[in-house]
């Protein structure tokens, strides 16, 4: 597997002189004094105090002789995401000063995540600018895989909706999956309406036809566990006839963030050659308003045969997932994992940085949560509280896509999805925000594949 050119990495063999980037543990005054030398007093007067995240360039005869970055161990990769902005340009060779070289994996990942910048400018212009990290080609394999997947996922979410409709998302997914040996089918037109009638109803109001991406790849061994990924790919969500206000509609190009997370995860697992039998289904649709759009009060028939009353056309994501979950369960995989930008209620409960995790299997929950904690990519469990299930009942259909109570919206949405998961089928659901509202180290403003690292750690090894 070769490095994707856009990752801001170079090797000592690429030519040119790399400047040293000294990584110093917070509190290591002796090392700081040695590195700062005669400039110690001057640099400290300029505000360099040796605290976590402190950075300074080191003066030299030719201008800049190197740089110092103060590290607080045990904080994961994100603090290193500040370095691309500090270093600006040139090649920089990391030198852990008395630190475990294991931090280089976190450095590579954090540096790459922080260097990301979405742009529609020409590729050559975009590649000229910015600092690069000089590391041996064999170092940081997992970091490179995750950085590559995160960049690809962010690009898809950040692409303006006029350039990233259902067809474009499906085509991008097909290319990315086929490059990794996945057999891909794009389901469209009459075949889609027959196989996924509820999903088809969501996309019926748009002039841009819906597409379902179905991908399959066998494991490396006969007994490889079977993982089925399902993603909500609503490329733009107006809310339908229950129209969103303008302030809520502004970021709705990110409503395909669940499909993007599942696609990025699949690519990362495949690049890592994880021994799994993989299936992936992405529902690529647009929720628009027209004479063909579903209406509040309509009753839709799902692939499972259940009839759903449309209580609100803006609760469309669960309608997309219902048919996909039904089909995913038909092959009886070991685990079904779905992801969606499903509810604002999850954001009210947990904020933008913590995806909500639901599951019908306690061991799976513990495994995913522990994986997230291990790689500093947390999720938070919310309950599938059975007492609220009746809130999704309908007087005229098998269920409603909207709760009868204005509370626990993330839970009731997950309970709706659970109706399409057969008893005994292990399943987990991730309700994610898929966006960074503010810029922080490693987290530029814009699309984000939250929980990618946690889920990769959970499913790249035995589960």
C-alpha positions in Angstrom: 0.0 0.0 0.0 1.6 3.3 -1.1 1.1 6.6 0.7 -1.5 8.8 -0.7 0.3 11.9 -2.0 -1.8 14.4 -0.1 -0.6 13.2 3.4 2.0 15.8 4.6 4.7 13.3 5.1 8.2 12.9 3.5 11.1 10.4 4.1 14.8 11.0 4.7 15.3 9.7 1.2 13.3 12.4 -0.4 16.2 14.8 -0.5 16.6 18.1 1.2 17.5 19.0 4.7 14.9 18.4 7.4 15.1 20.6 10.5 14.8 19.0 13.9 11.5 19.0 15.8 12.3 18.4 19.4 9.5 16.8 21.5 10.1 17.6 25.1 8.1 16.2 28.1 6.4 18.9 30.2 8.6 19.4 33.3 11.9 18.3 31.7 13.7 21.6 32.5 17.1 20.1 31.9 16.3 19.2 28.3 14.7 22.5 27.7 17.7 24.4 29.0 20.0 22.4 26.8 17.9 23.0 23.6 17.2 26.6 24.3 20.8 27.4 25.2 21.8 31.0 25.2 18.3 32.0 23.9 16.5 30.5 27.0 15.9 33.8 28.8 14.9 35.6 25.6 12.4 32.9 24.5 10.9 32.7 27.9 10.4 36.4 27.9 8.5 36.0 24.7 6.1 33.7 26.5 7.6 30.2 26.1 7.1 28.6 29.5 7.4 24.9 28.8 3.7 24.2 29.3 1.8 21.6 27.4 1.4 22.7 23.8 4.0 25.4 24.1 6.0 25.8 20.9 9.0 27.9 19.8 11.4 28.1 16.9 15.1 27.9 17.7 17.2 30.6 16.2 20.3 29.6 14.2 23.0 31.1 12.1 20.9 30.6 8.9 17.7 31.7 10.5 15.9 28.8 12.0 17.8 25.9 13.6 14.9 23.8 14.7 11.8 23.8 16.9 10.6 22.7 20.3 7.2 21.4 21.2 6.2 20.6 24.8 4.3 17.3 25.2 2.0 16.1 28.0 2.0 12.3 27.7 -1.2 10.4 27.6 -3.3 12.9 25.7 -3.5 11.1 22.4 -2.8 12.4 18.9 -4.8 15.7 18.8 -2.4 18.0 20.6 0.1 17.4 17.8 -2.5 18.7 15.4 -1.3 22.2 16.3 2.1 21.7 14.8 1.3 22.3 11.1 0.1 25.8 11.9 3.2 26.5 14.0 5.7 25.1 11.5 4.2 26.7 8.4 6.5 25.1 5.8 9.5 22.9 5.2 10.4 19.4 6.3 10.7 18.6 10.0 12.3 15.5 11.6 10.8 14.5 15.0 13.2 13.9 17.8 11.6 12.6 21.0 13.8 13.9 23.8 13.7 11.3 26.5 10.2 10.2 25.5 9.0 6.8 24.4 9.2 6.5 20.6 5.7 5.1 20.6 4.5 8.7 20.7 5.6 9.0 17.0 2.5 7.0 16.0 0.3 9.6 17.7 2.5 12.5 16.3 2.1 11.3 12.7 -1.7 10.9 13.1 -2.2 14.2 14.9 0.0 16.1 12.5 -1.8 14.8 9.5 -5.2 15.5 11.0 -4.1 19.0 11.9 -2.7 19.7 8.4 -6.0 18.9 6.6 -7.5 21.8 4.8 -10.5 21.4 2.4 -10.0 23.3 -0.8 -11.3 23.3 -4.4 -8.1 24.9 -5.6 -5.8 23.1 -8.0 -4.0 20.1 -6.6 -0.6 21.4 -7.5 -1.2 24.7 -5.6 -2.6 22.8 -2.6 0.4 20.5 -2.3 3.0 23.4 -2.4 2.1 24.9 0.9 2.5 23.6 4.4 5.0 21.8 6.6 5.8 18.1 6.2 6.9 15.6 8.8 10.0 13.6 7.9 9.6 10.0 9.0 10.8 6.7 7.6 8.4 5.1 5.2 7.8 2.1 7.5 6.9 4.1 10.5 3.3 4.8 11.6 1.5 2.4 9.4 -1.8 2.6 11.4 -1.5 6.4 11.7 -1.2 6.7 7.9 -4.2 4.4 7.4 -6.4 6.4 9.7 -5.2 9.8 8.5 -5.9 8.8 4.9 -9.4 7.6 5.8 -10.1 10.7 7.8 -9.0 13.0 5.0 -11.1 11.1 2.5 -14.1 11.2 4.8 -13.7 14.9 5.6 -13.5 15.7 1.9 -16.8 14.0 1.2 -18.6 15.8 3.9 -17.1 19.2 3.1 -17.9 19.1 -0.6 -20.7 21.5 -1.5 -24.0 19.8 -2.0 -24.3 20.8 -5.6 -21.1 18.8 -6.2 -21.9 15.9 -3.9 -25.4 14.5 -4.6 -26.5 10.9 -4.3 -24.9 9.9 -7.6 -21.6 11.5 -6.8 -21.5 10.0 -3.3 -22.2 6.6 -4.6 -19.6 6.9 -7.4 -17.0 8.1 -4.9 -17.8 5.1 -2.6 -17.7 2.7 -5.5 -14.2 3.9 -6.5 -12.8 3.8 -3.0 -14.2 0.3 -2.3 -13.3 -1.2 -5.7 -9.7 0.0 -5.3 -9.6 -2.1 -2.2 -11.0 -5.3 -3.8 -14.6 -4.9 -2.8 -17.4 -6.1 -5.1 -19.7 -3.2 -5.5 -23.3 -2.9 -6.8 -25.1 0.4 -7.3 -28.9 -0.1 -7.0 -31.0 2.5 -8.8 -34.4 3.1 -10.4 -37.0 0.5 -10.3 -34.7 -2.0 -8.6 -34.2 0.5 -5.8 -37.9 1.2 -5.4 -38.6 -2.5 -5.2 -35.8 -3.4 -2.8 -35.9 -0.3 -0.6 -39.4 1.2 -0.8 -39.1 3.3 2.3 -35.8 4.7 1.3 -37.1 5.4 -2.2 -39.9 7.5 -0.7 -37.4 9.7 1.1 -35.6 10.5 -2.1 -38.7 10.8 -4.3 -38.9 14.6 -3.9 -35.5 15.2 -5.4 -34.6 15.5 -9.1 -31.4 13.8 -8.2 -32.2 10.0 -8.1 -31.4 7.9 -5.0 -28.7 5.3 -5.1 -27.9 2.4 -2.7 -24.3 1.2 -2.6 -23.9 -2.4 -1.7 -20.4 -3.8 -1.2 -19.0 -7.2 -0.2 -15.6 -8.7 0.4 -14.7 -12.0 1.9 -12.3 -12.4 4.8 -8.8 -13.6 4.5 -9.6 -16.8 6.4 -12.6 -19.1 6.2 -13.8 -18.3 9.8 -13.4 -14.6 9.6 -16.1 -12.7 11.5 -18.8 -11.0 9.4 -19.3 -7.3 9.9 -22.1 -5.4 8.1 -21.8 -1.6 7.9 -24.8 0.6 7.2 -24.7 4.4 6.7 -27.2 7.2 6.2 -26.1 9.2 3.2 -28.6 12.1 3.0 -26.5 14.4 0.8 -28.7 17.4 1.6 -31.7 17.6 3.9 -34.2 20.4 3.5 -36.5 18.7 6.0 -39.0 18.0 3.2 -42.5 19.5 3.7 -41.6 19.9 7.4 -39.1 22.4 6.1 -36.1 23.3 8.3 -35.5 27.0 9.1 -32.6 28.5 7.3 -30.3 28.4 10.3 -30.8 24.7 10.7 -30.4 24.0 7.0 -27.1 25.7 6.5 -24.9 22.7 7.4 -27.1 20.0 5.9 -24.5 18.9 3.4 -23.1 17.0 6.4 -26.2 14.9 6.7 -24.4 12.1 4.8 -21.8 12.0 7.7 -23.0 8.5 8.8 -22.4 7.0 5.4 -19.0 8.8 5.2 -18.0 7.4 8.6 -18.9 3.8 7.6 -17.1 4.3 4.2 -14.0 5.7 5.9 -14.1 2.8 8.5 -14.4 0.2 5.7 -11.5 1.7 3.8 -9.3 1.8 7.0 -10.2 -1.8 7.8 -9.4 -3.0 4.3 -6.1 -1.0 4.2 -5.1 -2.6 7.5 -6.0 -6.0 6.0 -8.2 -6.8 8.9 -9.4 -10.4 8.8 -13.2 -9.7 8.4 -15.9 -10.6 6.0 -17.2 -7.2 5.1 -20.5 -5.9 3.9 -21.4 -2.3 3.5 -24.6 -0.5 2.5 -24.9 3.2 2.0 -28.3 4.9 1.3 -27.5 7.9 -0.9 -30.5 10.2 -1.1 -31.6 13.8 -1.0 -34.6 15.0 1.0 -36.2 17.7 -1.0 -39.6 19.4 -1.5 -41.6 18.9 -4.7 -44.9 17.4 -5.9 -43.3 14.0 -5.7 -42.1 14.3 -2.1 -43.5 12.3 0.8 -46.0 14.3 3.0 -46.7 14.3 6.7 -49.4 11.7 7.3 -48.3 9.4 4.4 -48.0 5.7 5.2 -44.9 4.0 3.8 -44.3 0.3 3.4 -40.8 -0.9 4.4 -38.7 -3.7 3.0 -39.6 -5.6 6.2 -43.3 -5.2 5.5 -44.0 -2.9 8.4 -46.0 0.2 7.6 -44.7 3.5 8.9 -46.8 6.6 9.3 -44.8 9.7 8.4 -45.2 11.9 11.5 -42.5 14.3 10.3 -40.7 14.4 6.9 -37.6 15.7 8.6 -37.2 12.5 10.5 -36.1 10.9 7.2 -32.8 9.3 8.2 -34.4 6.5 10.2 -36.6 5.8 7.1 -33.4 5.4 5.0 -31.8 3.1 7.6 -34.9 0.9 8.1 -34.7 -0.8 4.7 -30.9 -1.1 4.8 -30.9 -2.6 8.3 -33.5 -5.1 7.2 -31.4 -6.2 4.2 -28.2 -6.3 6.3 -29.8 -8.7 8.7 -30.8 -11.1 6.0 -27.3 -12.5 5.6 -27.1 -13.0 9.4 -23.8 -11.2 10.0 -22.0 -11.4 13.4 -22.5 -7.7 13.9 -24.4 -4.9 12.2 -23.1 -1.4 12.8 -24.9 1.6 11.5 -24.0 5.3 11.7 -26.1 8.4 11.0 -26.4 12.1 11.7 -29.7 11.1 13.1 -30.9 13.5 15.8 -30.4 16.9 17.3 -31.4 15.3 20.6 -28.1 13.5 20.8 -26.3 16.8 20.4 -28.4 18.4 23.1 -27.6 15.4 25.4 -23.9 15.0 24.6 -22.7 18.0 22.6 -20.9 17.9 19.3 -17.8 15.9 20.3 -19.4 12.8 21.8 -21.3 10.4 19.4 -24.1 8.6 21.1 -23.8 4.8 21.1 -26.7 2.4 21.3 -26.6 -1.4 21.2 -28.6 -4.5 22.1 -25.4 -6.2 23.2 -23.6 -5.2 26.4 -20.3 -6.9 25.5 -20.2 -5.0 22.2 -20.8 -1.7 23.9 -18.0 -2.3 26.4 -15.7 -3.3 23.6 -16.4 -0.2 21.6 -16.3 2.2 24.6 -13.0 0.7 25.8 -11.5 1.0 22.3 -12.5 4.6 22.2 -11.0 5.3 25.5 -7.8 3.6 24.5 -7.3 5.8 21.4 -8.7 9.0 22.8 -11.8 8.9 20.5 -14.7 8.7 23.0 -18.3 7.7 22.5 -21.0 7.7 25.1 -23.7 5.0 25.6 -27.3 6.0 25.7 -30.0 3.3 26.6 -32.4 1.5 24.4 -35.0 2.2 27.0 -37.9 -0.2 26.2 -40.4 1.9 28.2 -40.3 4.5 25.5 -40.9 2.1 22.6 -44.7 2.7 22.6 -44.1 6.4 22.0 -43.4 5.3 18.4 -46.7 3.6 17.9 -49.3 4.8 15.3 -53.1 4.5 15.4 -53.2 3.7 11.7 -49.9 1.9 10.9 -47.4 -0.4 12.6 -45.3 2.6 13.8 -44.7 6.3 13.4 -41.3 7.8 12.5 -41.9 10.5 15.1 -42.3 10.0 18.8 -45.5 11.1 20.4 -43.5 12.8 23.2 -41.1 15.7 22.8 -38.4 14.0 24.9 -35.6 11.4 24.6 -35.4 12.0 20.8 -32.1 10.1 20.3 -33.4 7.1 22.3 -36.8 6.9 20.5 -35.0 7.2 17.1 -32.8 4.2 18.1 -35.8 2.3 19.3 -37.4 2.9 15.9 -34.3 1.4 14.2 -34.4 -1.5 16.5 -37.7 -2.6 15.1 -35.9 -3.4 11.9 -33.2 -5.5 13.6 -34.3 -9.2 14.1 -34.3 -10.6 17.6 -30.9 -12.2 18.3 -29.0 -10.1 15.8 -26.1 -8.2 17.4 -26.4 -4.5 16.5 -24.9 -1.2 17.4 -26.0 2.3 16.3 -23.9 5.5 16.3 -25.6 8.9 16.3 -22.9 11.4 15.3 -22.7 15.1 14.6 -20.0 14.7 11.8 -18.8 18.3 12.1 -16.4 20.6 13.9 -18.0 24.0 14.7 -14.8 25.5 15.9 -11.1 24.9 15.0 -9.0 23.1 17.6 -5.7 21.2 17.3 -6.3 18.3 14.9 -9.9 19.3 14.3 -10.3 22.0 11.6 -13.7 23.6 11.1 -15.9 21.4 8.9 -16.7 17.8 8.3 -15.4 15.2 10.8 -15.4 11.4 11.0 -16.0 11.2 14.7 -15.5 7.7 16.2 -13.5 6.5 13.2 -10.4 5.7 15.4 -12.5 4.0 18.1 -14.4 1.8 15.7 -11.2 1.0 13.8 -9.6 -0.2 17.0 -12.7 -2.2 18.0 -13.0 -4.0 14.7 -9.5 -4.2 13.2 -8.7 -7.0 15.7 -10.7 -10.0 17.0 -14.2 -9.2 18.0 
